[in-house]
Structures are given as C-alpha cells and as structure tokens.
Amino acid sequence: MAMLTMQARQFHSAQRLVRARIMRNPNELIEEKTTFGEGLADSVARFGGSWTFIILFAIVLIVYSAVNVVLGNKAWDPYPFILLNLFLSMLASVQAPVIMMSQNRQDMKDRLRSELDFDVNRRAEAEIQSLSHKLSLVTDKIDDLEEALRKTGAVVPARAGLAEGTSA
C-alpha cells in the first residue's frame, strides 16, 4: 500500500507539472518580448490583410480616379495617373516588409507552440514509461505474494480475471 501511495503521489505531481506546461500560453510569452515596431507590424499586417482595407482602398482608388477624370485639364494627376502609381509603389514597398515581419513573428509563435507541445509530450511519455515500469514491479510483487501464499497452502482469490484474460 505504501508503494501505491507513493506511486499515486508521483503520478499526481507529474500531472500538475504537465498541466502547468500545457497552460503556458505561447501568445503571452511572445507578447512579453514584443517591441513597439513588432506590434505595429502586426497591426499593419492585420489591417492590410482585411476586407475593410481592401474595400476602403478600392473606394479611395475609384474616388481618386473619378475626381481626376472629371477635372480633366485642371486635374492634379491627369490620366494615366502617374502620381497615383508612385503612391501605390511606395505603399507596396513599405507594406511588403511589414507583412514579412509579421509573418516572421507568427513563425516564432508557431515554433514556440511546437516546442511546448514537444516538451509536454516528452514528459508525458517519460511519466508513462515510469508508471508502466512501476506497475510491472507491483505486479511482480503481487505474483511473489500469491506464490508464497500458495506454498503455505492458503487460499488465493483470483485477481478479477487478469491472469485468465477475462473481464471482471
């Protein structure tokens, strides 16, 4: 009984450790180390990849083009909208690296998640192997006790079908 009690304590402490590891939120760990620039990059990438941005950007382009077409000779950027092309090129040259920075941060989060999962799985596997080994030791001790009782001639009750392969 003392061995089983010790085994149960070890099992429960291992369970607490695994739960503590599982409860670590990779997003919180990453956010603790986030700089202002990284947070800004995430916000820009989040907004730049949304339908809100696409719709607003399409409206701005349509209004810009319409105003310049309607103004004709008095337009500040007449057709073929060279100034608009310049602005779009500048926007793309800034937006692409910002989105890449955000993707790199997402890769870091994914890597941290996989490392935490691997750590939990490794600890769980080690604990399962330890429990299996200890269960084998307990089974061996019970078998030794049964054998000693049989030698003394005492009646040994069946172990709920474990030896016979039947269910209880």
SVG drawing of the C-alpha trace seen along z (x, -y; Angstrom):
<svg xmlns="http://www.w3.org/2000/svg" viewBox="-17 -73 28 99">
<polyline fill="none" stroke="black" stroke-width="0.4" points="0.0,0.0 2.9,-2.4 4.2,-1.8 0.9,-2.5 0.5,-5.7 4.0,-6.8 3.1,-6.0 -0.1,-8.0 1.8,-11.0 4.3,-10.8 1.6,-10.5 -0.3,-13.5 2.8,-15.6 3.6,-14.7 0.1,-15.6 0.4,-19.0 3.7,-19.6 2.1,-18.6 -0.9,-20.9 1.4,-23.8 3.3,-23.2 0.1,-23.0 -1.3,-26.1 1.7,-28.3 0.2,-30.4 2.8,-31.0 1.0,-34.2 1.5,-35.6 5.2,-34.6 5.7,-36.2 3.8,-39.4 6.1,-39.9 9.0,-40.3 7.2,-42.3 8.8,-45.6 6.8,-48.6 7.9,-48.1 6.8,-44.4 3.4,-45.3 3.0,-48.0 4.0,-45.5 1.3,-43.0 -1.3,-45.7 -0.5,-46.9 -0.4,-43.3 -3.7,-42.6 -5.4,-45.6 -3.7,-45.3 -5.0,-41.7 -8.6,-42.5 -11.7,-43.1 -12.0,-46.5 -8.7,-47.6 -9.5,-46.2 -12.9,-47.9 -11.6,-51.2 -8.6,-51.1 -10.8,-50.3 -13.1,-53.2 -10.1,-55.6 -8.8,-54.5 -12.1,-54.9 -12.7,-58.3 -9.2,-59.5 -9.5,-58.3 -13.0,-59.7 -12.1,-63.1 -9.1,-63.4 -11.0,-62.3 -13.9,-64.7 -11.5,-67.6 -9.9,-66.9 -7.2,-69.5 -7.3,-71.0 -6.6,-67.7 -3.6,-67.4 -2.9,-63.9 -4.4,-63.5 -4.7,-60.2 -2.5,-57.9 -2.3,-58.8 1.5,-58.8 1.3,-60.3 -1.1,-57.5 1.3,-54.9 4.1,-56.5 2.0,-56.3 1.0,-52.7 4.6,-51.7 5.7,-53.4 2.8,-51.8 3.8,-48.3 7.5,-48.9 6.6,-49.6 3.8,-47.2 5.7,-44.1 8.5,-44.1 6.0,-44.9 3.9,-41.9 7.0,-39.8 8.0,-40.9 4.5,-40.0 4.8,-36.6 8.2,-36.0 6.6,-36.7 3.8,-34.3 6.5,-31.7 8.1,-32.3 4.8,-31.8 4.2,-28.5 7.8,-27.4 7.2,-28.1 3.9,-26.3 5.5,-23.2 8.4,-23.3 5.9,-23.5 3.9,-20.6 7.0,-18.5 8.1,-19.2 4.8,-18.1 4.7,-15.0 8.2,-14.1 7.4,-14.5 4.2,-12.5 6.0,-9.7 8.6,-9.5 6.0,-9.5 4.0,-6.8 7.1,-4.7 7.9,-5.2 4.4,-4.3 4.5,-1.2 7.7,-0.1 6.4,-0.7 3.2,1.1 5.2,4.1 7.1,4.1 3.9,4.0 2.5,6.9 5.7,8.9 5.4,8.3 1.8,9.4 2.8,12.5 5.5,13.2 3.0,12.9 0.5,15.2 3.2,17.8 4.3,17.6 0.6,18.0 0.2,21.0 3.3,22.6 1.9,22.2 -1.4,23.7 -3.5,20.6 -6.5,19.9 -5.6,17.3 -8.5,15.5 -8.5,14.9 -7.4,11.4 -10.6,10.4 -9.7,12.3 -6.3,10.6 -4.4,13.9 -7.1,15.7 -7.6,13.0 -11.3,12.5 -13.0,9.3 -14.4,8.7"/>
</svg>
